Amino acid sequence: MNKDTIIGFVLIGLVLIGFSWYNQPSEEAILAQQKEDSIAAVVKQNAEKAKKAAEAQRKSEAEAAAKGDTTALFHAALNGESSYVTLKNGLVELILDTKGGVIRKAKVLNFKDRNGKKDVTLFDGKEQDLNFMLAGKTENIITKDLFFTPTNISDSTVTMTAKANNGGAVVIDYKLGKSYMLHISLQTKNLSGIFAPNCNKLDIEWSDYARQQEKGFTFENRYATLTYKEKGGDTHYLSETSEEIDEQTEEALDWVAFKNQFFSAVLISKNGFASNALLTSIPQEKGSGYLKQYDAKLKTFFDPKGSQPTEFEMYIGPNDFRLLQDMEEESSFGKELELEQLVYLGWPLFRIINRWFTIYIFDWLTSWGFSMGVVLILITLLLKAITFPMVKKSYMSSAKMRVLKPKLDEATKQFDKPEDQMKKQQAMMQMYSQYGVSPLSGCLPMLIQAPIWIAMFNFVPNAIQLRGESFLWIDDLSTYDPIVEWSTNIWGIGDHLSLTCILFCISNVLYSWMTMRQQKDQMVGQQAEQMKMMQWMMYLMPLMFFFMFNDYSAGLNFYYFISLFFSAAIMWLLRKTTNDEKLLAILEAKYKENKNNPKKQSGLAARLEAMQKQAEEMQKKSKGGK
């Protein structure tokens, strides 16, 4: 190590020491930080103490009730045996447990489950829990610890009452409507003296293990989300794939939904849930029988005097767009619930297409009594008919370039050197302009069709009408249709091969081949060489689609297969019905017309030619300046 190296290390050390000294916090900043840390520590310590005290109190009350200690306010209600009450109409069946006064089992009727059984069980037993908590001066009221006495029992109503030893009570009224909406009302009676002075909120803990209801776990899991709507605002949801624990909301909420792909349980508050709600969604492992673990910690209005009840509504039913719209009329709260937002229709542009076009066409076609497979075919044909004029225009533009290719080859053969590519492009644009051909006129139809494809990508997997519907070889259009299945999971493929996915990929290869052949026929010079690289990418895309769509619903793959099949058929038909000689004669007539009247040359080709000339002049000026 020489002298210069030593000096360098010393200087670096001095710089680091000086920088550290310069950036060290002042005494005031250190004191302020210590104060903040002390406050945070005290707040955390108090919260932990309060939590432990509440838990200890609950344990003490339970032990006191077990020993027959009558000093606990709800000593009688803390001890008992569960019994069950059933509320039922023709659409939903709910079983309520007197322990906690909670819904213990929910069945959506007239929908088969994934094992072929008659009805869908949304949750059962401890899979779902709803707990209400109130802060008292000396003891808290926690409904899940109480045994309620059921009265006023009918097929649609029940009143759950937990009596206190001072003559007061906690009363929960349930009323099932004619459809899927359950009205819940919680109220205390003669208990105003036991609440803390600041007790004007009801704490709610709602939890659920979302059952796997469909055959395809991976596909269904993509559409199972904890969804919530801000009060008078937008709808949001937690991640479908990653774990989110105690995510805090910034705004007050109208409702929170524990959502599967095709069924949901939605808790709606008349007065809204307070901001800073804590929401949790934890994905479950494949094979567990569950998709997600949902939890919601909420607060809402509570009247400690007992004169006004705390009211909720719970929707337990299918994610049907039109049905969810109708629930707003069945609700007694008079709010814009927008429950139809549970049916995800895509980003704003695609949602508009689905909301104001696809759904109406779908409803119209299904009203004729067609099977769902036929409906998908008819939707495809209708969309093809609507876009046919643009597709034909695109094809004719390509056909014009194809018949002009020999002339373009001849006119530009002197510009084959790499440095002459600008001149070659300029010559081509000049010829296109003279013949009245726009080389980019075929792009617009593709841009118009792409949003329709993406809109259907969002619509079909969320259409509950496809669930359980068979067509041809497909047993269920809402899930994959395996031709081969195996027990182990293979990365990228899964545990099956879907026939409709294979057909979709094959039709994609066929359509890509036809498209590439058409484009190759109109390419000039180096463009044809560049197309060789492009065609490999076009042929690899169907392989990528296979890995993406093998788990997707047969209905979606079938729609794409039919759509590509008809696209290829239309292209073949246009090719067969186009007379190249007559088309060239029309172009020659256009050329003579433009040649006699140069000012008449217009369109995209003319504008591109003008831009190329301007760029060439700027390039010459730039070289001249050097």
N, C-alpha and C positions, 0 to 999 in steps of 0.2 A: 504494500500500500504506500503510494508516494505522498508527497507533501500536498499536492493539489487535491487529491482524493480526501485527505483528512480535513482540509479546509472546507471542502464541499459539504461533508457530513456535519461539520460544526455549524455551518451557515443554515443548513436544513433544520438542525435541531433548534437553533435560535429562532427561526421563523415559526416553527411549530409551538414553541414555548410562548412567543409573543402573541401568536394568534389565539392560543388557549387563554392567556391572561386577558386579552382584549375582549373576548366573548364571554367571560365568566359573568354570571348574573350579579346585579348589585345587591347590597344588604336588604334594601326595600323589597326587591323581587323575591329574594330568598324567604323573607318573612311572610310575604303575601302567599307564596306557594305553600309554605308550611301551614299557614292558616287554612288555605283551601283543603289541603290534605287532612287536617284535623277535623274540619267540618264534614268532609266526605266520610271519614272514618266513624265519626259520631252518628251520622245519618245511617250508615250501613249497620253499625252496632245496634242502633235503636230498632231498625227494621228487623234484624235477626232476633232481637229480644221479643218484639211484638209477635213475630211468627211463632217462636217457641212458646210464648205465653198463650197464644190462641190454641196451639196444638195441645198444650198441657191442660187448658180449660176443657177442650173437647173430650180429652181422655178422662179427665176428672168427672165430667158430667155423665159420660157413659158408665164409668165405674160406679158412680153414685146411684144411677138408675138400676144397675144390676144388683146393687146391695139393698135397694128399696129406700134410698135416701131421698126424702121428699123436699129437700131444700133446693134442688135444681128446678128452674122455671118450667121445663118441659120434662119432668121426671117420668111421667106416665108415657109420653110419646117417644122416649128414648129406648123403650123396651117393648118388644112385641114380635109378631111373626108376619112375614110377607103374605099378602094375598093379591089377586090380580083381577083387574076389570078390563073388559074388552069394549072398545069403540070401533064401530064398523059401518061402512056403507058399501056400495057396489064397487068401489074403486080402491079403497085402502082399508087395512085392518091394523089397529093399534092396541097393544096390550100394555096397561099401566100397572105399575108396582106400587103397593101402598107404602113400601119402604122407600122413602124419599119422594113419593108422589110423582114419579118420573115415568116417562115412556120407556118400557123395557124391550119392546119388540115392535118392529114396523114392517108390514108386508104390503107391497104394491101389487094389487090383484090384476089378473088378466094379462100378465106378462110372464112368459116362461123364463126360468133361470137357466144358467149355462149347463145344467145337468138335465134339462128337459122337464123339471118339475113345474107345476101349474103356476105358482106365483113367485115373485121376487122378494126375498127377505132382505131388507136394506140393512138392518142391524138386529141383534138378538143378545139378550143377557147383558153382560158387562161391556160389550163392544161400544155401547153408547151411554153417556151419562150427562145429566143436566142438573146442576147444583146451584141453589140460590143461597146467598149469605147476607146477613144483616148484622151490623155492629151494635151491640147493646152496651149499657153502662157497666154491667158486671159480668155478663155472659153474652156470647154471640149466638144468633139463630142460624143454624146450618141445616138446610132441609134434607140433605142426604143422610143425616143421622136420625131423622125423625120417622116415626110410623104414623101414617095418616089413616083416618077413618073415612071410607067412601060413602057418600050419600047421593041422592038425586041421580041414581044410576039409570041410564037408558042406552040404546045403541049409539047415541050421539053425544051424551052428556054424562059427566060425573063431577062431583064436588069432593075434593080431598081436604080434610080438616085435621090439623095437628093441634090438640088442645093444651093450653098451659094451665098450671095449678092456681093461677090468679083469676081464672075465668076467661082469659083471653085466648086467642087462637091465630094460627096461620092458615089461611084458606086459599087453595088453588082450584080454580074452576076450569074445566076443559069442555069445549064444545066443538064437535066435528061437523064441518059443513057438508054440503051435498057433493063436493068434489074432493080435492086433496088438501084443503086448508083446515088447519086446526087452530081454534082460538084459545088462548091461555090467559087467565087473569089471576094475579096474585095480590092478596090483600091481608093486612093484619087487623085484628079486632081487639080492642081494649088492651093494647100493648104500648100505647104512646109513652107511658112513663118509663119504660125500660130501655129506650133507645138513647144513645149518646146525643148531645145537643146538635152536633154537626151531621147527624145521620140523615141524609136525603138522597142517598144512592143505594141501589141494590147491586151487589156484586154477583156476577154470573160466571160459573165455570162450566164450559160445554166441551165435551170430548167425544171422539168417535174413531173407531178403526174402520176405514172404508173397505168394505168387502170387494174382492174380485168378482164381478158379475158376468164377465164375458170370457170367451175362450182364449183370446189373445192377451196375455198379461201385459206385454211391452206396449202394444198399441193402445190398450185401454188406459194404461198408466199415463200416457201422453195427454189424455183429456180429463184426468182426475185432478182437480185443483181446488184448493181453498179459495173461494171467491168472496169478495165483499164490495158493497156499494157505499160510496161516500154520501152523506146526507145532502140530497139535492144535487149530487154531482155524478162523477164517472164511476165505472166499475173497474175493479182491479183484482188481481189474483196473485197468489204466491207461486214460486217456481214449481213446475211440474216434475223436474228431475232432481233438483238439489234440496238438501235439508235446510229449512228455515225455522229457527226457534225463537219464539217471543219477538216476532217482528212487530214493531210499534207503529200504529197508524197515526197520522198527523191530524186528520179530520174526524169529525163525528160520523157515525155510520147509520144507514137505514137498515141494513141486513147483512148477515154473514151466512155463507152457504158452504156446507160440506158436500162437495160435488164429485160424483162418479162420471163416467162417460155419458151414460144415458139416464141416470137417476140422481136426485139431490134431496138433501134435507136442509131447509133454509129457515133460520130464526130471524124473525122480523120484529122490531120494537116500535111501538106506537110513538114513543117520545124520542126514539133514536138512541143509539149507544154512544157514550161519551168518547171523545178523542183519547188517544193513547191506549187504545185496546191492544192486547198482546195476542198475536196469532202465530200458530205453529203448524208446520206441515213437514212430516218426516216420511220419506219413501220407504216402503217395506220390500223385503226380499222376494224374488220370484219363488213360488212354491209355498209361501206362507199362507196363502189364501186371502191376503190383504194387499191393498194398493198403497194406502197412506195412513199415517196416524195424524189425526187432526185435533187441535186444541184451540180454544178461544177463551180468553179471559176478558170479560166485558163489564161495563157499568152502565146503569140506566136509572131513570127517574124512580123515586120511591117516596111515598107520603107516609111519614111516621105516625100521623094522627089516624090513618086508616080510612079517611074519607074518600080518597081516590085510589083506585086499584092501579097496579102496574100491569100493562097489557102487552101481550105478544101474540104473534101469529106464526105458525110453523107450517111451511109447505113441505110435504113429504110425497114425492111423486116423480113422474118422468120429465126429462128435459125435452119437452115438445114446445117448439117456438110459439105456435098459435095458442096452445093451452096455457102457457106461461103468461102470454098477453092477457088472456081472459081472467087470470087470477087477480088482476088489479081490480076488476069489478066485484069479485067475491070478497076481497079484503074490505074490512070495515073501517080502515084507518084513513081512507081518502088521500093516499099518497101516491106519487108516481114511482111505483116500485121498480119497474123495468126489469122484471124477473127474466124476460126473454134474453137478457144479456148473458144468461147462463149457457145459452146455445152459441158457442163461439163461431162467428162467421168470417173471421179474418180481419186484417188491417183495414183502415177506413175505406179505401177504394174498393177492395174486394167485398167488404161488408155491405157497401151500397149496392153492388151488383147482386149479391145474394139476397139482401133484404127486399129490394124493390123489383127484382126480376126472377131469380132462380126459384125463390119460395112460391111466388105466385104461379109460375109455370108448373112447378111441382104439385101444388095444391090442385090446379086445374086438371092436370093429367091423372092424378090419383082419384079425383072425383068421378072419373069415367069407369073406375073399377079395374084398371089395368094392373097387372102384377108389377112389382117394383123393378124387376129386370127390364120389362117392356117400357116402363116409365123412363129408365135411364137411356134406353135406345132412342125413344121418342125425343127426349131432351137433346140428345146428341144430334139427331136429324134436324131438329128445329134450329139449333145453334149453327149447324152447317148451312142451312138454308138462309139464315140471316147474314152470315159472313160470306156466302158464295159470290156475290158481286165483287167484293174486295179481293177474294182469292182469285177469281177469274182475271181481274185487272192485274194482279201480281203475276199470274202465270203468263198473260199476254205480253207483259213487259219483258219477262225472261225469254219468251218466244221470239220477240223482235230482236233481242240481242243475239239470240242463237242464229237466226237467219242472216244477220249482219256480220257474223263472225268471219266468214271468208273475206269479205270486203275489208274488215278491220285488220285481219292478218296481213293482207296485201298492202294496205295503206300505212302500216306501222312497222313493216319488216326491216326498214332502214334504221330503226331505233332500238336495236337489240342489245346495244352496249349498256352496261350499268349506269354510266354517266348520262345516258340519253333518256332515262325513265321519265323525267319531267316532260320532255318533248313528246314522248310516246303517249303519256296520259293526256296531254293537251290535244294531240291529234285525235285521240279517241273521243274526247269530250266534244271536239268540233264536229266529228262525224255524227255522234249521237244527237247533237243539237240540229244538224242539218236534216237528219232523218226523223226528227221529232220523237226521239226515244229518251226516256228518263231512266237511268240505271238504278236509281234508288226507289222507284215507285213501288217496288214489291215489299218494301220494309213496313209500310203502314199497316197492311192487313195482318202481318205477324204481330205487330205491336198491339193491335186490337184483340187478337185471339189469345195472346198470352195472359191478360188479366182474367179471361173466362176460365182458362185452365187452372189458374191459381185459385180463383173463386170456388170452383168445383172441388179443388183439393181441400178447402175448408168446409164446404157444405156437406159433402157426402159422408165423411166420418161422424158428423154430428146429427145426421138425419135419423131419428129414432124409428121412423117408418120402415127403414131397411132392416131393423133388428129382427132376427129370426125368420126373415123372408127368404124363401128358396127360389132358385131360378136355374133351369137346366141342371148342370152337375153341382151347382153351388147350394150348399145346405143353409148358409146364413150369409147374406150379403154384407152384414155389418162387421164381419171378421174374416180372417184368411181362410182360404179353401185348400187344404193340403192334399197333394197327391201322394206324398211320402212323408212320414213322420218317424222320428227316432227319439231316444230317451235323453241323450247327452246334448248339451248346448254347444254349437259350433260358432265361434266368433264370426260376426258379420253375416251369418246365415240364420242361426237360431236352431230350432229343432224340427224344421219342416221345409218343404218346398211348396210354394203356392202356385197353382196352375194358372190363375188369372194374371199373376205377376209375370210368369214365364211368357204367356201370350202377349202381354203388354210390351215386354222387352223385345220379343221377336217382331212385333208390328213396328216397334220403334226402329229396329235395324232396317226393316224393309222401307219404311218411310224415309229414313236417313239416306239409304242407298239411292232412292229415286230422286231425292232432293239434290244430292251431291252430283248425280249424273246430269241432272238438268243444269246445274250451275257450271259443271265442267264443259258442257256443250257451248257455253257462251263466253268462256274465259279466253283471253288472248295472251300469248307470250308467257312471261314469267308468272302471270296470274294462275295459269294451269299448274305450274310447278308448286306454287304455294298451296294450291288446293289439295295436293297430295298429303301434306301435313295436316290440313284441316280435316280431311276425311277420316283419318285415324282417330282424331278426337271425337268426331261424330259417331264413330262405331264403338268407342269405349264408353260413351255416355249411357247406352242401354245397360251395360254391365254395372255401372254405378247405380243406375235406377233399380236393378235387381236387388242389390244389397240394401237399398233404402226402403223398397216397397214390398219386400217379401213378408213383412209383418203387418202390412197395411190391409185394410178391408178389401174383400173381394169386389164389393160394389165400386170402390174407387178405381181399382185396377181394371175392372171390366169396362168402366166408363172410358178410361184412357185407351184401352185396347180398341173399343168400338170407334172412338174419335179418330185414332190414327188410321184405322182400317178405312173409314170413310174418306179421310183426307187423302190417303193413297189412291183410293178408287176415283175420287174427283180429279186428282192429278193425271191419272191414267186416261180418264175420259176426255179431259181437255187436250191431252197430247194426241189422242186418236182423232179428235174432231177438228184439230187445227191444220189447215192447209198451208204449208210453208211457202209454196209458190205464190198463192194469192196474197199472203201476208207480206212477202217481199215486194210484190207488185204495188201494194198499197204504200209501202215505205218509199219505193222509188218515186211514186207520184208525189208524196210528201216532200221528198228531196228536191224534185224539180220546182215545186211550188216555193219552197224556202230559198232555193238558189236564185229564182227570179225576183224574190222579194226578201232580201237578207234581213230587213228590219223585223220581219215576221217571226224570226227565230226566237223562241222563248222557252220557258220551262226550266226545270232543274238543271238539265244538261248545259243549257246556255249560261246559267248563273255559275255553274262549276267551272265552265271554260273561262269565263271572265275572271273568276277568282284565281285560276291557275296562271293566266296571263299576268295578272297583277303581282302574284308571288314571284313569277319569273323576272319581271321588271325590277322588283325590289332586290332580288338576288344579284342581278347584273349591276345595279347601283352600288350594292354593298361591295362587290368585287372591284368595281371601279374606284371606290373610295380608298380601298387598300392599295 
